[in-house]
């Protein structure tokens, strides 16, 4: 993987550009520009605004002899680009974007040097944090050309460690309450208090937590208009995330959560509107890819553990990718301060350090080497394919995901 080392300074610059120019979901125009220009400069064919998503893109390179009669395989990699509101790249997506680029470049140069036939595809996918960009791209066929897909994600954790554990499935739900305004002192009985409905739902969910399994999570916020204390609020909005270890468990748990919303509307005589966004599945790591990645990491002085401590409790739309084809999504530890894990300002700072970059480069080499084995070792790929894909819950990707 010396080719990745030769591009190290460029890759560092690319990562910092994205880090210092944070863009939230579906707004990743600068990242789209700098990443596609970089890949094109390194010999990849670019499809910008891929499959109708303005900030999605595809970079592809192939080494297929015109006289070859055998079928060749396609290895896929994934780069995320979006930042979080207010706190920037607090989930290290600048490292994910750069890592996908590095893995694709390393794979390409190894194929050129060794005469390996096959194809390399790198997808730039927007809106992982909230917009579920990969779910949209799955529905539009973005991953169908790949025989396997790999990506990487930073987290706090033990030095030189990576994890190939699962993630939580997640159901995003938006709730709106519609009431009737009234003078809060003069005629409060004429009002229907939408804010009361929101608070009642919030309290009901807090009570529900007593009966939740330890592995389940539900958390949300209240939004609304500019309320005034002397007016009965006629509108309130809430955004909630319901999580559990598997998609099936989320579906069951979400029904209990929705009853809290509905009961609050009934108690306050408010109207309710519920919107369930696409269900994000749990990660189902491919066992053969995970085993190969662990072996490569060990060769380079790292260690793969079942779950990196800092990675527990998160969710990713790459989980849906793992239900579609053989895939791997290792988390890797970068140096952070105490209580400075993902989605904190401290992690934003950590994602820009030279130490984090060096670790990301090492992990990018490991996923590149894992992907190369898919291309060159037919027996290994056969074992990868034999690993069963999980069955998604029925009707869990609604038409709105398109």
N, C-alpha and C positions, 0 to 999 in steps of 0.2 A: 504493500500500500504506500510505497514511496511517492507515488503520484499525488496522493492527498497531502503529504508533507510538502511537496514542491509548491502546492497552492495554498499553503497554510496562511500566509500573510493576506492573500486575497480573501480567503474564507473568513478570517478574523475581521477584516474590514467590512465584509458583507454582513456579518452578524451584528456588528456595532451600528451599522447604518440602520438596520431594521429595529434594533433595540432603542436607538435614539430618535426614532420616528414612529412612535406607537400609533397603531390604527385599530379601531374596534371592528366588530363583526361586519362583514360585507363592505367595509370601507378601506380595505387593504390595497389601495391603488399604488402607493409608493412602493410597497413590498412587491407587488405584482410587477412593477416596472424594473426594479433593480434585480430581482431574481431571474426574470425571463431574459433580460439583457446579459446577465452573467452566464446563464446556461447556453444561450445562443453563441456567445463568444467562445465557449468551449465545445462547440461542434454539435450541439443538440438542435433538433428541429422543434420549433415552438408553436404551440397553439394557444394564443392568448384568449382570455374571456371564455374559457372552456365550457362547452355545453350550456351556454346561455347564462352562466354566472360571471358577472363583470370582473370579479377579482380572482376567479379560479384560472388555472393554467396547466398546461401539459407540456413537458419536455421529453422528447423521445430520441433514442439513438439505436441503430441496429447494425449488426454485423452478420449478414446472411449472404452466403455465396449464391449467385444466380444459378449455378449448376447443382446446388444442394437439393437433394430429394427428401431429406429427412425433415421432420417438423422441428422447429426450434422453439425454445421456451422464452417467456417474457418475465423478467423480474421487475417488480414495482417497488418504488419507494414513495414516501409521503413527507411533504413539508407543510407545516402549519405556519400561519403568519399573524393571526389576530392577537391584539393586546386586550387588557382589561380596562374598563372605564376608570379614569382618575389615577390608577396606580401603574399603568403601562404594562411592560412585559414581566409581570409578576408570576407568570407561569413558564417563563423561559422559552417562549415560542420563537424568539430570535435564534436560540440554539437548535430548536427543532428544524427550523427552516434551513439553517446552515448545515445541520447534520444530514438532512436529506440530500442536499446538494453535494456534500462531500462524498456520501455513499454512492450516489449516482456517478460522480466523476471517477471515483476509485474503481468502480465496476467497469465503466467504459474503458479506462486506460488498461486495466488488466485484460479485458477481452481483446483489445487491440494488440497488446504485447504478446499474448499467448495464442492468438488466433482462435479464440472461443466464439462460437456462433451463438446468436441469441439477440434479444432486444432488452433495452433498459428504458423504463418509463418512470419519470418523476412527476407526481401530481402536486401542485400547489393548491391546497384546500383552505378556503376561508371559513371563518365563523365557527371555530370549534367551541369557543367558550359559551355561546348561547344560541347561535343560529343553526347549528347542526348541518354545516355545509356538506359534510361527507354523506349524510343521509340523502340529501338532494342529488348529489353526484351518483350515488348508488342507483337511485331510481332512474337516472338518465344514462346508465350503462358505463360509467367511467372506469369501473374496475373489471369489467368482463374480459378485457384483453390480457389481464395479468394471470400468471400461474401461481404467484405468491406475492405478498406485499409486506414490506417492513418499514417501521419508523421507530423513533426513539423519543423519550420524554424525560426532562430533568426533574429532580426532586431532592430534598435533603436526605441524608442517610449516611451510613458508614463509608469511610474512604475506600475508593476503588471498588465499590459494589454496584451491582445492577440487579433488577428484579424482573421476573417474568410471571408475576401473579396476575390475578384478575382485577377488575374494577367494578364499581357498583353500577347497576343499571339505573336509569333515571327517567322520571316522567315529569316534564315541566307542565305546570297548570297555571293559567291566568283566570282570575275570578273578578267579576265586576258586579257591584251592587248598585241598584238604582232605587232611590227613595223619593221623598217629596220634601221640598224646603218649607220652613216655617220660622216664625220668630221664636227664638229659643226661650224667651221669657214671656212674651205676650201671648203666644198660642202654640206652645210646643206640642199639644195634643193633635194639632193638624199636620204634623210632620211625620215622615218615615225616615229614620236616621240610618243612612247607608254606612256612616262611619261606625256606628254601634254594631252593625252587622259584621263589619270587618274585624272589630275588636272581639266580638263574641266568637267568631270563627277562629281567630288567633288563640283565644283562651281555650276553646274546645280542643284544638290541636295540642296545646300544651298539656291538657289533661290526658289526651290520647297517648302521649309519650310514655305514660306509666305502663301501658299495655303493649308498647312496641317491643319487638325483638331487639337485642343489642346491636345487631348488624343493620338495622333499618334506620333511615334518617328522613326527616322532613323539616324544611326550613323555608322561610318566606319573608317578604317585606310588604308594607302597606304603601300604596301610592294614592294620589287623588288630586283634586283641584286645590285652589287657595281657600282653605276653609277659614271661617270666621267664628269666634266663640258665641256670637249672638244669632247665628243662623244654623238651623238644623241641616247638617250636610245631606245633600241629595245624591251624592255619588262618591264611591270609593272603589279603588282597584287594589288587588293583591296579586303578587307573583310568587309562586311556590315551586319547590323542587322536592319530589318524592323519590327516595332512593332505597334500593335493596340489592342483595347480592346477585339476583338473577332477574331477567325481564319478567318471568312468570310471577315472581314474588312481588315485583313492583305493581303489576296489574291488580293483584289481590289487595295489596296495601293501599293503593290509590283509591279504591272504592271506599275504604273506611275514612280516608281523608276527605273525599268529596261529600260524605254525609255530614261532616262538620260544617262545610260551606253551606250546604242546603238547609241544615237545621238553623243556622244563623239567619238566613233569609226568611225562613218561616217565622222565627221568633220576633223579627223586627218588621214584618209585613213589607219587606223590600223584594224587588225583582232581582233575579240573579242570572248572570251569563257566565258559563264555564267554557273555557277553550283549552283543550288538551293538545299540546304540541307533540310532534313525533317522539315516540318512545326510543330512548337511547339504550342500546343493549349493553350488557356486561362484556368484558373482554374474555374471549375464549382463545387463549394462546395455542398455537399449533405445537404439539409436543415435540415433534422432530426438529422443527426450526428452533424451539427453545433449547433443546439439548445441544444442537450444533452451536448456537450462540454462546451457551455456557462454556463449551469446550474452547471456543476461540477466545473468549474473555479470559479464561484460565491461562491460556498460552501467552496472553499479553499481560499477565500479572494481576488481573482482576478476579472478582468472585461474583457468581450469580447466586442470589438467595431467593427463596420463594416469594417474599414480599419485602421490599425496601420499606422501613418504617414510615418514612415521610410520604409514601405513595398511597397509603391506605385511605379509603374513604372517597377517593376521587371518581370521576366519571369521564368518559370520552366517546365521541361519536365514531371513533375508530373501532369501538366495540361492534358496531353494525357491520363494519368491513370484515371482522373476524367470523361473522355468520355467513359471509358470501364466498370466501375463498381462504386458502391457507394463509395465515398472517401472524405477524409477531410485533409486539409493541412493548419492548423492554423499557423500564424506567431506569435511570442512572443517577447516582448521587453526585451532587456538586457541593462545594463548601458553602455553608451558610452560617449565620449567627443563631444563637438560641432564640427560639420562638420566631424564627424568620423563614418559615416554610412557604410553600406555594400560596399565591394570592395575598402576599404581604409586600409592603414597600421594600423590606429588607431583601426579599427574594429577587425583586427587580434589580437591586444593586448587585446581588450575587450573580445574576445571569449575564452580567457584563464583564465579569472578572476574567483575567487571563487564565486563572486556574480552571474555571468552569469551561472555558473554550478548549483548553488542552484535553480535559476529560471528554468533552463532546467529540472532539476529533478522534480520540481513541475508540469511543463507542461506535462512531460512524464507520471506522475501519472494520469493526467486528460485524456490524450488520451487512456491510458490503461483502465481506468474506462469506458470511452465511448465505447471502443471496447468490454469490458466485457458485456455491456448491449446488444450488438449485439448477443452475444452467449446465454444469459440467458433469454431474453425477446422476445418471438416470436411475440407479437403484435408490439413492437417497431421495430423489424427487418422488419416486413411487411410494416410498414410506410416508413422505409428506402428504401425498394425496390420499393415502389410506386412512390417515387420522380423520375421524368422522367430523363433519361440520355440524354444529348444533342446529336444532330446529327452532326458528323464531316463533314467538307467540302468534296466534292467528290474528290477521288484520291489524297488526301493530304498527304498520307504516301507512297512515291514512293518505288520501289523495293530496291533502294540503302540503305534504312533504315535497311534492313536485314543484 
